[in-house]
């Protein structure tokens, strides 16, 4: 596995274009299995997780053609359902969390799906109960082989029904919506995830002939159809990468313009960064972040310490808590960050403490950051990336630190960020890959 060598402490300047959304890509790629007609997807990011899923689809017999950078054609007219039984399938699924979303489309179209426990970041419990409970309510029969960690589900037919999800799972909602699109009758899903990427999936399915209403709310209604056709779909820009670039600009005192961000799809992300004192301007469809020597954390109206927590959309994304934590280390003031959804996501703070940050890890879910207010620059460090988002948070810390840092296991970063080193080099970052 490769490493990044970073010489930090230098401001960056210029424009950067966010990649296509990783989380949306994983959903809509799985949706190509729902039809035997051509589906064209544009703005696909060239990242490890997306490329692995494309490779998995190819193993099923999906014909994949690269039409241009980021633009692919998919045709699932000749899918081999027996690919479930083969060793390459098991190996590929075990390396990719997003592979779980093939279950809904395969069940809907071929009436069965078998999947081993999918891989992904080690950030805490990531149960799949919501997926299979929802599919069972559509009429499927589910079996879990605990000895081999294999999930099996099949159905003679799927029938629409009302369901109240036990959690607003994004991937669970995606799986159930895809299956319900080809079920008989009407399906109503309450407590559905309503992230922009779920909305995008529903728009894509509607363009394929599905009948889904309630987009943007937590109550979705799906009128099942007999078959779906082809379409052309373009991904949104990646909101997590946009948030990462905002944090990068603040930490490195940089002047950066993030281009073509689809601002109205960012929810409260810009406002949460403003609470840390970060200035940003919305111009056209761009975000401009001026160079700031200092940024000060807001307090609540009664003067108490600011507390920021993650929540299902439209709450603040858990994928950005790691970035926010790093940014807070150089703010003036203190903030309590509460990572409610995953209990292992804050365990990278020991590296930041070694770099000189003042952080109290209260428990697996909460950390208090006492901002240094630029009085003490972070120190360089040799460290290892534990997961995608912590990896980029550490990269931002290293770019702001005094001296040369090394980050190992950068495959984790490459899983979610497209050519991050070369893109940052273009705006002045001193970063290079080493063996």
Order of alpha helices (4+ residues) and beta strands (2+ residues): beta-beta-alpha-beta-alpha-beta-beta-alpha-alpha-beta-alpha-beta-beta-beta-alpha-beta-alpha-beta-beta-beta-alpha-beta-alpha-beta-beta-beta-alpha-beta-alpha-beta-beta-beta-alpha-beta-alpha-alpha-beta
